[in-house]
């Protein structure tokens, strides 16, 4: 047998040798490739030169060809050098580097570890096998150099890994700027335990192979549901493993949950909370116990829904479930169906204990997107991706809460989920290393109000909050990587602080939405209203309600001089930046447009306040004229704003240089302008770089003016509510300190100015006939801001 195998192998080698091209064929192939490519490139360059009528194009083409040749020679030389490395070292590099990168160390750290360990290994083996005395003088020097570099690198990596993180540049909290006097809400903290004794139970299939609370120890057994229409790729090795682990497939998904409920007569509002995508064997549903204990004590039933069986698994590397968030949303509605049955079943513990007119859903991460799908599916007659699947839910879902949600993982009909006439709240952390972009702000834009009832939507962005600490079982590791030392955790709030913020806001939101306790509403415009309840950090609030009447939303057209009310429009003075554009997040776009305006007074010092007032003729401003708006003393001027860190003077030529009159003033070409251009180029470069000073830039402030139909004006600073928070930059991984890899995005703050308070500044001002709003940039020397959602709404 062995002889026959060797004969077959030799025969195969001979056949391969027979068809292998010879030296002449290989040389001819190379020459042919060179000649044809040279002819085509030269022809292309000549034709481009003729078409453009610029001889420099030909020179550029020849230079590009030369650079390509040099790069190719260098690449071949490097590859030859690698090929000349000893076989064992090549094997080590090609095996270890990919594995180090797969560990999620990243290419920079992976190369560093490879170089350091290679140096240490070479040094140790040289000393052990050869001996120091047997080495030549030059090799002794190299050994000691390798030892120093290897040990130094190892110590450096350990020193970087062990600490929780490192200090970052200070960020001034704009909400505390000028110490505005904020009156705290005069009511109990929504995070205080309520009067009810809390009881717990579980419901589920009773067949769970791994968790007795859903197996033999389950309180109530439930029937399984068929999720085949909503789940793709429950097949292959991943599907086999998933089914083997759980004991069921997509046709028999369990209805499992753990419940915290008040010991009382009821009926009580019902809230479902659902986790996001986490390792399916590291169960996520127990992680909202802190909310369950709080809400149940305050008279709300909370059920934490188990969807671990559709979470990710290590087997998904071979292909697994995809875009399953519609299944997550649909399962929530199936849970509500089960609760409605119990509420009508005589003798059941929850018979008439559920107030089915007061339902809410909370979702975290992918669950935060799923709750939006559930809210939309709830009102639809059919599944939007397959109308053969009929829906008949129509539950009274009043409230939707998204915790650090994703958005667009599943897209119904290749679009994004929209729903209306439901209260919405999204909460997100600036230090989220999983969903690092504020994606819930996209869903925020798509929530609309059309009926006659009161509704509101709100957002909260928290400096120091991460992704996992909203779930007690996830913790501070926002990645699946067990090497948590890679993460920069220095700026994180503690888990207790982060969960306390969630308790304050989620409890108060549900009290407003389900129990009509509107005394908590100011907390959603201004976190300082609950400063005694909340940890000390930076909070950015977004808010809009069904009373909001827009003056300018910037989504109507591409004309920067028009607003929503096209009968009037925009005027500006001395702006260095003025455009309208889509609001970009780190990932994707927010789904809304805003105006971007900037000013720069060409001063050599820092970006703080003026030492002396600037001349009126030089002041930059942005004015909105509109038809006299009928508002009363119960109305509030509102708008949303964020800083943009782009250059405040992006153009340093032509009319933009030494502009002392207005945007249309002509440029004077003289020698002094060259100096101005050079100075501004240097200044712009400094603007785009990280601020080198130890002190944080002060928040942006400016003057706001309102004019009535009689010409009277009332003026007040932006900081009457709050100065504008500088764009928040964070470093999520420690390697960011080496590469200066900071992350940031545009997070808007809602500004809120009650007209009744403004009238006290100018008693004769007619707030019932306001017809102009002007932003006068007279307090900060330079800056760029984005403004959106300008209008009026009712005070609360």
C-alpha distance (Angstrom), angle and dihedral (degrees) to the residues before:
residue distance angle dihedral
X1 . . .
X2 3.79 . .
X3 3.84 90.9 .
X4 3.79 92.5 51.3
X5 3.80 91.0 48.7
X6 3.81 90.9 52.0
X7 3.81 91.0 48.2
X8 3.80 90.7 51.6
X9 3.79 91.4 48.8
X10 3.81 92.0 49.8
X11 3.79 90.6 48.9
X12 3.82 91.0 52.5
X13 3.80 90.7 49.8
X14 3.79 90.6 51.8
X15 3.81 92.1 50.6
X16 3.80 91.7 49.3
X17 3.80 90.5 48.3
X18 3.79 90.6 50.9
X19 3.82 92.9 56.7
X20 3.81 96.8 38.2
X21 3.85 109.6 111.2
X22 3.78 114.8 -111.7
X23 3.78 127.7 -126.1
X24 3.80 93.2 -92.4
X25 3.80 92.6 50.7
X26 3.80 91.9 50.0
X27 3.80 91.7 47.5
X28 3.80 91.0 48.3
X29 3.81 91.6 49.7
X30 3.80 90.7 52.7
X31 3.83 93.7 47.0
X32 3.81 91.5 47.4
X33 3.78 91.1 50.7
X34 3.82 91.3 48.5
X35 3.82 94.5 48.4
X36 3.81 97.3 46.6
X37 3.80 93.3 44.6
X38 3.82 91.7 47.8
X39 3.83 91.7 50.3
X40 3.81 92.8 47.2
X41 3.83 93.5 45.7
X42 3.79 93.2 47.6
X43 3.80 91.3 46.8
X44 3.80 91.2 48.1
X45 3.82 91.5 49.6
X46 3.82 93.7 47.2
X47 3.82 92.4 48.8
X48 3.81 91.1 48.5
X49 3.83 89.0 49.6
X50 3.82 91.3 51.4
X51 3.80 94.1 45.2
X52 3.80 95.2 47.2
X53 3.83 92.9 36.1
X54 3.79 92.6 -137.7
X55 3.82 120.8 123.5
X56 3.78 91.4 -158.4
X57 3.80 88.8 72.4
X58 3.82 89.0 67.8
X59 3.81 91.0 51.0
X60 3.80 90.4 47.2
X61 3.81 90.4 51.5
X62 3.79 92.5 51.6
X63 3.80 91.6 47.9
X64 3.83 90.5 50.2
X65 3.81 89.9 51.6
X66 3.81 90.6 49.7
X67 3.82 92.6 48.9
X68 3.82 90.0 49.3
X69 3.81 90.6 52.7
X70 3.80 91.9 49.0
X71 3.82 91.6 47.9
X72 3.81 90.6 49.6
X73 3.81 91.7 50.2
X74 3.79 90.9 48.9
X75 3.81 92.0 48.0
X76 3.81 92.4 49.9
X77 3.79 90.0 48.2
X78 3.80 92.2 51.0
X79 3.81 91.4 47.2
X80 3.81 90.0 49.4
X81 3.80 89.9 50.9
X82 3.80 89.9 50.9
X83 3.79 90.2 46.4
X84 3.79 89.7 52.9
X85 3.79 91.8 56.1
X86 3.80 114.7 107.4
X87 3.79 112.4 -85.7
X88 3.81 94.4 -116.7
X89 3.82 92.2 53.7
X90 3.81 92.3 47.6
X91 3.78 89.9 50.9
X92 3.80 90.3 48.9
X93 3.81 92.6 51.1
X94 3.81 96.3 45.1
X95 3.80 92.2 46.3
X96 3.79 100.8 39.4
X97 3.81 102.4 41.0
X98 3.84 95.4 57.0
X99 3.80 91.1 45.2
X100 3.81 92.5 48.6
X101 3.80 89.3 50.7
X102 3.83 91.1 47.6
X103 3.79 88.3 54.7
X104 3.83 82.1 65.8
X105 3.77 93.9 -114.8
X106 3.80 87.5 132.7
X107 3.79 124.6 -128.6
X108 3.82 95.3 -79.3
X109 3.79 96.1 53.2
X110 3.82 91.8 37.8
X111 3.81 91.9 56.1
X112 3.80 90.5 44.8
X113 3.81 92.4 52.2
X114 3.82 90.7 45.8
X115 3.82 93.6 51.2
X116 3.81 94.4 44.0
X117 3.80 95.6 47.0
X118 3.81 91.6 44.2
X119 3.80 90.6 53.3
X120 3.80 92.1 47.3
X121 3.79 92.1 46.8
X122 3.81 92.3 48.6
X123 3.80 91.7 48.5
X124 3.81 96.1 46.7
X125 3.81 94.7 46.8
X126 3.81 92.4 45.4
X127 3.79 91.4 53.0
X128 3.81 93.7 42.4
X129 3.79 100.7 42.4
X130 3.80 102.3 29.9
X131 3.78 102.5 24.1
X132 3.76 127.2 -134.6
X133 3.79 94.6 -98.7
X134 3.80 92.4 54.5
X135 3.79 93.3 55.4
X136 3.78 122.7 97.1
X137 3.83 116.5 -113.9
X138 3.79 93.0 -104.1
X139 3.81 92.0 49.4
X140 3.79 90.1 49.0
X141 3.81 87.9 56.5
X142 3.79 90.7 48.1
X143 3.80 92.1 48.4
X144 3.78 92.6 51.6
X145 3.82 91.1 45.1
X146 3.80 90.4 50.3
X147 3.79 90.7 47.5
X148 3.80 92.9 50.8
X149 3.80 93.6 45.6
X150 3.81 93.1 43.7
X151 3.79 95.4 47.3
X152 3.80 91.8 41.3
X153 3.78 91.5 50.2
X154 3.80 92.1 46.7
X155 3.80 91.5 50.0
X156 3.81 90.0 47.1
X157 3.81 93.0 51.6
X158 3.82 91.3 46.8
X159 3.82 89.9 47.2
X160 3.80 89.1 51.5
X161 3.80 93.7 45.2
X162 3.80 102.3 46.8
X163 3.84 102.3 55.5
X164 3.79 117.7 77.1
X165 3.79 88.3 -122.8
X166 3.78 143.6 -64.5
X167 3.77 137.3 -85.1
X168 3.79 118.8 -89.8
X169 3.78 131.9 -156.7
X170 3.78 110.7 -70.1
X171 3.80 119.2 -98.8
X172 3.78 118.2 -152.2
X173 3.79 113.3 -135.2
X174 3.80 105.0 -125.3
X175 3.80 91.0 -160.0
X176 3.81 88.7 68.4
X177 3.80 95.1 44.1
X178 3.80 112.9 126.3
X179 3.82 86.8 1.9
X180 3.82 95.9 -97.3
X181 3.78 113.9 -152.6
X182 3.78 106.8 -112.6
X183 3.79 119.8 -176.0
X184 3.79 110.3 -138.8
X185 3.80 118.5 -130.3
X186 3.78 109.9 -91.9
X187 3.77 98.1 -136.8
X188 3.79 138.5 83.9
X189 3.76 120.5 -72.5
X190 3.81 110.5 -94.0
X191 3.81 86.9 -138.5
X192 3.81 92.7 63.9
X193 3.79 116.1 109.6
X194 3.80 112.0 -102.7
X195 3.81 130.3 -132.5
X196 3.82 98.6 -93.7
X197 3.76 126.0 98.0
X198 3.82 109.1 -124.4
X199 3.80 123.2 -126.9
X200 3.80 128.3 -174.8
X201 3.79 138.1 -155.9
X202 3.78 140.6 152.2
X203 3.77 135.6 -129.6
X204 3.77 129.5 -164.5
X205 3.78 149.3 112.6
X206 3.81 95.3 -52.8
X207 3.81 87.9 -136.6
X208 3.81 101.3 87.4
X209 3.80 109.0 141.3
X210 3.80 96.7 -156.0
X211 3.81 109.3 28.8
X212 3.78 119.9 54.8
X213 3.82 91.4 -161.8
X214 3.82 86.6 69.9
X215 3.79 93.6 30.9
X216 3.78 129.9 46.7
X217 3.84 92.8 -18.0
X218 3.83 96.3 51.5
X219 3.81 115.0 129.9
X220 3.81 98.2 -145.7
X221 3.79 126.4 17.5
X222 3.79 119.2 -137.1
X223 3.79 133.6 -166.6
X224 3.79 120.8 -107.9
X225 3.83 122.5 -114.6
X226 3.80 132.1 -139.7
X227 3.82 110.4 -114.0
X228 3.80 97.3 169.7
X229 3.83 92.5 116.3
X230 3.82 92.1 55.6
X231 3.80 103.1 42.9
X232 3.80 128.1 71.6
X233 3.80 128.2 -167.2
X234 3.80 100.0 18.3
X235 3.78 84.6 148.2
X236 3.79 144.0 84.5
X237 3.79 122.0 43.1
X238 3.82 92.2 -34.5
X239 3.79 92.2 51.2
X240 3.80 91.4 46.2
X241 3.80 91.6 51.6
X242 3.79 93.1 45.1
X243 3.79 91.9 50.8
X244 3.80 92.0 44.2
X245 3.80 91.9 51.2
X246 3.80 98.0 45.2
X247 3.78 100.4 30.3
X248 3.83 96.5 -128.6
X249 3.79 140.4 68.9
X250 3.82 134.3 -137.1
X251 3.83 91.3 -75.8
X252 3.81 92.9 65.6
X253 3.80 110.1 38.5
X254 3.81 114.8 170.0
X255 3.81 125.7 -121.5
X256 3.82 98.2 -136.1
X257 3.80 129.9 162.9
X258 3.79 142.8 147.2
X259 3.81 115.0 -130.2
X260 3.79 135.8 -151.1
X261 3.78 111.8 -168.7
X262 3.82 137.6 170.8
X263 3.78 119.0 -106.0
X264 3.79 98.3 -123.4
X265 3.76 146.7 92.2
X266 3.80 98.1 -88.6
X267 2.87 145.4 149.0
X268 3.81 90.3 -150.4
X269 3.81 132.1 -174.7
X270 3.81 113.6 -102.3
X271 3.81 124.5 -135.4
X272 3.81 126.9 -175.3
X273 3.80 119.5 -158.0
X274 3.80 122.4 -167.7
X275 3.79 130.7 -169.6
X276 3.78 127.3 -134.2
X277 3.78 135.6 -123.6
X278 3.80 111.9 -45.7
X279 3.81 131.7 140.6
X280 3.80 103.2 -55.6
X281 3.80 91.7 -136.7
X282 3.83 91.8 52.0
X283 3.79 95.5 70.3
X284 3.81 114.9 -135.5
X285 3.80 105.0 -174.1
X286 3.86 96.2 83.6
X287 3.81 89.9 60.2
X288 3.81 97.8 88.4
X289 3.78 96.1 60.2
X290 3.80 90.5 117.9
X291 3.82 89.4 61.1
X292 3.79 92.5 42.8
X293 3.80 93.3 54.0
X294 3.81 92.6 46.6
X295 3.80 100.0 43.9
X296 3.80 95.2 43.2
X297 3.81 89.9 51.7
X298 3.81 87.5 53.9
X299 3.79 95.0 51.0
X300 3.81 103.6 -90.6
X301 3.82 126.8 117.9
X302 3.81 111.9 -133.3
X303 3.81 122.6 -166.4
X304 3.81 117.2 -171.5
X305 3.79 104.5 -150.1
X306 3.79 120.4 -139.9
X307 3.81 113.7 -134.8
X308 3.79 97.8 149.1
X309 3.81 89.6 121.8
X310 3.82 91.0 71.6
X311 3.80 95.0 43.2
X312 3.79 124.7 107.1
X313 3.79 123.9 -73.9
X314 3.80 134.8 -167.4
X315 3.79 86.4 -110.9
X316 3.81 90.8 65.3
X317 3.80 88.5 84.4
X318 3.81 83.8 83.6
X319 3.81 91.9 49.4
X320 3.77 127.8 -70.2
X321 3.78 145.0 165.5
X322 3.79 114.3 -19.4
X323 3.80 133.4 -167.0
X324 3.78 90.4 -3.3
X325 3.80 97.0 153.8
X326 3.80 91.3 104.4
X327 3.82 87.2 61.1
X328 3.79 89.6 51.3
X329 3.81 91.0 52.9
X330 3.80 93.9 44.5
X331 3.82 91.3 50.7
X332 3.81 89.9 56.8
X333 3.80 89.6 57.7
X334 3.80 89.8 49.5
X335 3.81 88.1 54.6
X336 3.80 90.1 52.3
X337 3.81 88.3 51.2
X338 3.80 89.5 55.1
X339 3.80 91.7 49.6
X340 3.81 91.8 50.7
X341 3.80 89.1 53.6
X342 3.80 92.4 51.3
X343 3.80 91.0 47.0
X344 3.83 88.8 58.7
X345 3.82 97.1 40.3
X346 3.78 112.3 101.1
X347 3.77 114.0 -132.3
X348 3.81 93.8 21.5
X349 3.81 116.3 126.2
X350 3.81 89.5 -120.5
X351 3.80 96.5 44.8
X352 3.83 105.3 137.5
X353 3.83 89.4 -11.5
X354 3.81 95.2 108.7
X355 3.79 122.6 77.4
X356 3.79 96.7 -146.3
X357 3.80 91.1 -170.9
X358 3.81 88.9 67.7
X359 3.80 111.2 57.1
X360 3.80 128.9 151.2
X361 3.80 137.7 177.5
X362 3.79 129.4 -151.5
X363 3.79 124.3 -168.8
X364 3.79 133.9 -176.9
X365 3.82 124.1 -151.6
X366 3.84 106.7 -34.3
X367 3.78 85.1 4.3
X368 3.81 86.2 58.8
X369 3.78 88.9 61.6
X370 3.81 92.0 40.6
X371 3.81 92.9 60.2
X372 3.79 89.0 58.5
X373 3.82 90.0 52.4
X374 3.80 89.5 48.8
X375 3.81 91.2 51.7
X376 3.81 90.6 51.3
X377 3.83 96.5 41.4
X378 3.79 88.6 49.6
X379 3.81 90.9 69.7
X380 3.81 98.7 38.0
X381 3.83 125.3 96.3
X382 3.82 92.9 -149.3
X383 3.79 140.4 23.8
X384 3.83 102.5 -93.7
X385 3.81 94.8 -136.2
X386 3.81 95.0 48.0
X387 3.80 119.4 19.6
X388 3.81 90.5 -165.8
X389 3.81 85.0 78.5
X390 3.79 107.5 77.9
X391 3.80 123.7 -151.3
X392 3.77 123.8 -156.0
X393 3.79 107.3 165.8
X394 3.83 114.0 113.5
X395 3.79 94.0 163.0
X396 3.80 119.5 172.2
X397 3.81 96.5 -103.0
X398 3.79 104.9 172.4
X399 3.80 101.8 168.7
X400 3.80 139.4 38.7
X401 3.82 122.4 -170.7
X402 3.80 122.6 -173.0
X403 3.81 120.0 -166.1
X404 3.83 112.6 -160.6
X405 3.81 90.9 -32.6
X406 3.77 131.0 -171.9
X407 3.79 117.9 -134.5
X408 3.80 129.5 -148.8
X409 3.80 99.5 16.4
X410 3.80 84.3 125.6
X411 3.81 118.2 25.7
X412 3.82 117.4 -166.1
X413 3.77 107.2 -135.9
X414 3.83 89.0 -7.2
X415 3.79 89.9 -64.3
X416 3.80 136.4 97.5
X417 3.78 124.5 -88.8
X418 3.80 117.7 -96.9
X419 3.76 129.8 -177.1
X420 3.79 135.8 167.3
X421 3.80 144.4 -151.7
X422 3.80 93.9 26.6
X423 3.82 125.0 112.9
X424 3.81 111.1 -114.1
X425 3.79 132.8 -163.2
X426 3.82 128.1 178.0
X427 3.80 125.7 -172.7
X428 3.80 124.4 -170.1
X429 3.81 139.5 170.5
X430 3.80 126.3 -129.6
X431 3.82 89.4 -141.5
X432 3.80 96.3 52.7
X433 3.81 104.7 140.1
X434 3.82 93.4 -176.5
X435 3.81 105.9 45.7
X436 3.80 92.1 20.1
X437 3.81 94.0 171.6
X438 3.82 123.5 73.6
X439 3.79 91.5 -115.4
X440 3.79 95.1 159.7
X441 3.80 87.7 70.9
X442 3.82 86.3 70.6
X443 3.80 92.2 58.8
X444 3.82 88.5 43.8
X445 3.82 88.5 63.0
X446 3.81 92.3 51.6
X447 3.82 97.3 52.5
X448 3.82 110.0 99.6
X449 3.79 136.5 -178.0
X450 3.79 121.5 -141.6
X451 3.80 110.1 150.2
X452 3.82 126.4 80.9
X453 3.83 96.1 -103.5
X454 3.78 125.9 98.1
X455 3.81 114.8 -96.7
X456 3.78 134.9 163.6
X457 3.78 140.8 -172.9
X458 3.77 124.9 -153.8
X459 3.78 141.8 177.1
X460 3.80 134.3 -159.7
X461 3.80 124.9 -162.5
X462 3.82 115.0 -168.6
X463 3.79 128.0 -160.4
X464 3.81 108.8 -137.8
X465 3.80 97.7 21.1
X466 3.79 119.0 120.7
X467 3.80 133.2 -167.8
X468 3.77 105.2 -101.2
X469 3.79 103.5 44.1
X470 3.80 91.1 73.6
X471 3.83 83.2 72.5
X472 3.80 116.1 55.3
X473 3.81 92.7 -146.3
X474 3.82 96.1 49.9
X475 3.81 99.9 55.0
X476 3.79 127.7 177.3
X477 3.82 97.7 -35.1
X478 3.80 106.2 98.0
X479 3.80 92.7 179.1
X480 3.78 134.4 63.2
X481 3.79 88.2 -122.0
X482 3.83 112.9 110.1
X483 3.83 89.7 -151.9
X484 3.80 92.0 87.8
X485 3.80 91.3 166.1
X486 3.79 88.0 83.1
X487 3.79 90.3 70.0
X488 3.79 121.7 85.8
X489 3.80 101.5 -127.7
X490 3.80 97.3 162.1
X491 3.80 95.7 102.5
X492 3.81 96.4 43.7
X493 3.76 122.5 118.6
X494 3.78 112.9 -125.2
X495 3.80 117.0 -93.2
X496 3.81 89.4 -110.7
X497 3.82 92.1 52.9
X498 3.80 93.6 47.2
X499 3.79 93.1 48.0
X500 3.81 90.2 46.6
X501 3.82 89.6 56.6
X502 3.79 88.8 50.5
X503 3.80 90.7 50.1
X504 3.81 93.1 50.1
X505 3.79 95.0 48.8
X506 3.80 101.0 35.3
X507 3.80 93.2 46.0
X508 3.81 93.3 47.4
X509 3.83 92.2 44.6
X510 3.81 91.2 53.5
X511 3.80 91.3 45.4
X512 3.81 89.6 54.9
X513 3.78 96.8 41.8
X514 3.81 100.3 38.8
X515 3.80 103.1 24.7
X516 3.82 101.1 29.5
X517 3.83 93.7 -123.7
X518 3.80 94.5 154.9
X519 3.79 93.7 171.3
X520 3.81 85.9 90.0
X521 3.83 94.5 57.3
X522 3.84 96.0 94.3
X523 3.81 88.6 62.0
X524 3.82 88.9 68.4
X525 3.80 92.8 56.6
X526 3.78 97.4 39.5
X527 3.80 124.1 20.6
X528 3.81 88.8 -162.8
X529 3.80 87.6 74.4
X530 3.80 85.3 73.6
X531 3.80 98.6 34.4
X532 3.80 92.5 131.2
X533 3.80 89.5 55.9
X534 3.80 98.5 45.6
X535 3.82 136.8 68.4
X536 3.79 115.9 -106.5
X537 3.81 108.9 -95.6
X538 3.81 140.3 105.9
X539 3.81 116.1 -67.5
X540 3.80 125.9 -174.2
X541 3.81 116.0 -164.1
X542 3.79 128.4 -159.1
X543 3.79 119.6 -168.5
X544 3.79 141.4 170.8
X545 3.79 131.1 158.3
X546 3.77 138.3 -169.6
X547 3.83 92.2 -93.7
X548 3.82 91.4 63.0
X549 3.81 115.2 121.2
X550 3.79 112.8 -168.1
X551 3.79 123.2 -136.4
X552 3.79 95.2 174.7
X553 3.80 126.7 9.6
X554 3.84 97.9 155.3
X555 3.79 93.2 -139.8
X556 3.79 97.0 100.1
X557 3.84 102.8 81.3
X558 3.80 145.7 -29.2
X559 3.79 96.7 -96.1
X560 3.82 108.1 110.5
X561 3.81 91.0 -159.9
X562 3.81 95.8 61.7
X563 3.79 133.7 72.9
X564 3.79 135.2 -168.6
X565 3.80 88.6 -77.5
X566 3.82 96.8 58.5
X567 3.79 93.7 -170.7
X568 3.79 88.3 83.6
X569 3.79 134.2 20.1
X570 3.80 153.5 177.1
X571 3.79 135.1 -44.1
X572 3.81 128.1 -178.6
X573 3.78 141.9 -172.8
X574 3.80 130.5 -155.4
X575 3.80 96.6 -17.1
X576 3.80 116.1 159.7
X577 3.83 92.5 -165.3
X578 3.81 125.3 36.5
X579 3.79 126.7 155.3
X580 3.80 142.9 114.0
X581 3.80 120.6 -122.4
X582 3.79 147.7 153.6
X583 3.79 114.0 -78.6
X584 3.79 107.3 -113.7
X585 3.78 122.5 -151.7
X586 3.80 125.7 -167.1
X587 3.80 86.1 -93.8
X588 3.81 119.0 33.1
X589 3.80 125.6 -35.1
X590 3.77 128.9 -58.3
X591 3.81 93.5 -125.2
X592 3.78 95.7 -118.0
X593 3.79 136.9 86.7
X594 3.79 127.4 -132.1
X595 3.78 138.6 -176.7
X596 3.80 116.5 -106.5
X597 3.80 116.6 -153.2
X598 3.79 130.1 174.2
X599 3.76 139.7 -179.8
X600 3.79 134.2 -168.0
X601 3.78 125.1 -177.8
X602 3.82 93.3 -165.6
X603 3.80 94.4 -121.3
X604 3.79 120.1 159.7
X605 3.79 98.1 -138.8
X606 3.80 130.5 72.4
X607 3.78 129.1 -58.2
X608 3.80 96.6 -100.5
X609 3.78 130.1 109.7
X610 3.79 123.9 -49.9
X611 3.79 119.5 -91.2
X612 3.79 87.3 -150.6
X613 3.83 130.5 16.4
X614 3.78 114.8 -90.8
X615 3.80 119.6 -121.2
X616 3.79 113.7 -87.5
X617 3.81 91.9 -125.7
X618 3.80 90.6 59.8
X619 3.78 98.9 45.9
X620 3.81 115.4 115.5
X621 3.79 118.3 -134.5
X622 3.79 143.2 170.9
X623 3.82 117.1 -151.9
X624 3.80 131.4 -169.8
X625 3.79 118.7 -160.1
X626 3.78 118.9 -165.4
X627 3.77 140.3 160.8
X628 3.79 112.6 -74.5
X629 3.79 102.1 -78.9
X630 3.78 118.6 -138.0
X631 3.76 104.4 -131.5
X632 3.76 131.8 144.5
X633 3.78 138.0 -150.6
X634 3.81 90.7 -80.1
X635 3.79 91.6 62.4
X636 3.79 128.3 100.8
X637 3.79 131.0 -152.5
X638 3.81 108.4 -130.9
X639 3.78 136.7 177.3
X640 3.80 137.9 155.8
X641 3.77 123.1 -123.3
X642 3.80 141.1 176.5
X643 3.78 133.9 177.9
X644 3.79 119.9 -111.9
X645 3.81 115.6 -150.4
X646 3.80 94.1 -152.3
X647 3.80 120.5 118.9
X648 3.81 113.1 -69.9
X649 3.81 90.0 -148.3
X650 3.80 106.1 35.0
X651 3.80 97.4 163.1
X652 3.79 119.3 62.5
X653 3.81 100.6 172.6
X654 3.77 137.3 72.1
X655 3.78 117.4 -1.4
X656 3.82 92.0 -2.5
X657 3.82 93.9 69.3
X658 3.80 118.2 89.2
X659 3.80 90.8 -11.2
X660 3.80 103.2 179.5
X661 3.78 101.1 159.9
X662 3.80 116.6 35.3
X663 3.76 142.3 -51.3
X664 3.81 93.0 -75.8
X665 3.80 98.2 50.8
X666 3.81 113.4 121.4
X667 3.78 123.2 -112.9
X668 3.78 120.4 -109.2
X669 3.82 109.8 -141.7
X670 3.77 106.8 -145.6
X671 3.75 139.4 131.1
X672 3.80 94.3 -96.4
X673 3.81 90.9 62.6
X674 3.78 91.0 65.3
X675 3.76 88.3 60.0
X676 3.79 90.9 47.1
X677 3.79 90.5 50.1
X678 3.80 92.0 50.7
X679 3.79 92.1 47.6
X680 3.81 92.2 48.1
X681 3.80 91.8 46.7
X682 3.79 89.0 54.4
X683 3.80 91.4 44.9
X684 3.81 92.6 49.7
X685 3.78 90.1 50.5
X686 3.77 89.3 52.6
X687 3.82 89.9 49.0
X688 3.80 91.7 55.1
X689 3.79 94.1 47.1
X690 3.77 124.9 77.2
X691 3.77 112.4 -81.5
X692 3.80 104.9 -99.8
X693 3.79 95.7 -159.6
X694 3.77 120.9 99.8
X695 3.79 90.4 -134.2
X696 3.77 119.9 79.7
X697 3.78 119.8 -120.2
X698 3.79 111.4 -100.6
X699 3.80 115.5 -109.4
X700 3.80 118.1 -93.8
X701 3.78 118.3 -95.4
X702 3.80 133.1 176.2
X703 3.79 142.2 156.1
X704 3.80 125.8 -85.1
X705 3.80 120.2 -156.3
X706 3.79 129.6 -167.0
X707 3.80 122.0 -166.7
X708 3.80 126.2 -163.0
X709 3.81 128.7 -150.7
X710 3.83 91.3 -91.1
X711 3.80 92.5 56.7
X712 3.80 96.7 -106.8
X713 3.80 115.2 139.6
X714 3.77 135.2 -157.4
X715 3.80 118.8 -158.3
X716 3.79 130.9 -164.2
X717 3.80 137.0 156.5
X718 3.78 124.0 -101.6
X719 3.79 85.8 -122.5
X720 3.79 89.8 65.8
X721 3.80 81.1 88.6
X722 3.81 98.6 16.5
X723 3.77 138.8 -47.8
X724 3.80 114.8 -108.1
X725 3.80 115.9 -86.4
X726 3.77 113.7 -122.0
X727 3.80 113.2 -117.4
X728 3.80 107.0 -80.0
X729 3.80 115.6 -122.7
X730 3.80 120.9 -166.5
X731 3.80 136.7 -177.2
X732 3.79 109.4 -143.4
X733 3.81 100.0 179.5
X734 3.79 128.7 40.1
X735 3.80 91.8 -124.4
X736 3.80 84.8 67.4
X737 3.80 88.2 73.6
X738 3.81 89.0 59.1
X739 3.79 96.6 44.4
X740 3.84 96.5 32.4
X741 3.80 87.1 -121.0
X742 3.79 104.6 169.9
X743 3.79 123.2 170.7
X744 3.78 126.8 -150.5
X745 3.78 141.4 149.5
X746 3.79 141.1 -176.6
X747 3.80 108.6 -77.9
X748 3.79 113.2 176.6
X749 3.79 128.2 -140.9
X750 3.80 120.7 -152.7
X751 3.81 112.8 -129.3
X752 3.78 117.1 -150.8
X753 3.83 125.2 -164.0
X754 3.84 118.2 173.6
X755 3.82 108.9 -143.8
X756 3.77 91.7 -142.2
X757 3.80 89.5 63.9
X758 3.81 91.4 46.4
X759 3.79 92.6 51.8
X760 3.79 89.2 59.9
X761 3.82 87.4 64.8
X762 3.81 90.8 58.2
X763 3.84 112.4 16.7
X764 3.82 93.6 -169.1
X765 3.78 93.0 54.3
X766 3.82 111.4 115.8
X767 3.79 106.4 -136.6
X768 3.82 90.2 -177.4
X769 3.82 92.1 67.6
X770 3.81 106.7 41.2
X771 3.78 110.2 157.5
X772 3.81 107.1 162.6
X773 3.79 137.0 45.7
X774 3.79 119.5 -171.4
X775 3.81 131.2 -173.6
X776 3.82 108.4 -154.6
X777 3.82 113.2 -166.3
X778 3.77 97.9 -151.2
X779 3.80 105.7 127.0
X780 3.82 106.5 54.4
X781 3.79 119.8 53.8
X782 3.78 97.2 -135.6
X783 3.77 138.7 -4.5
X784 3.79 149.4 131.1
X785 3.80 123.3 -128.3
X786 3.80 136.2 -178.4
X787 3.80 117.2 -140.6
X788 3.80 127.8 -166.3
X789 3.82 143.1 158.9
X790 3.81 99.3 29.2
X791 3.77 114.3 -179.7
X792 3.79 148.9 93.9
X793 3.78 133.2 -77.7
X794 3.78 137.9 169.9
X795 3.79 119.1 -79.9
X796 3.77 120.2 -118.2
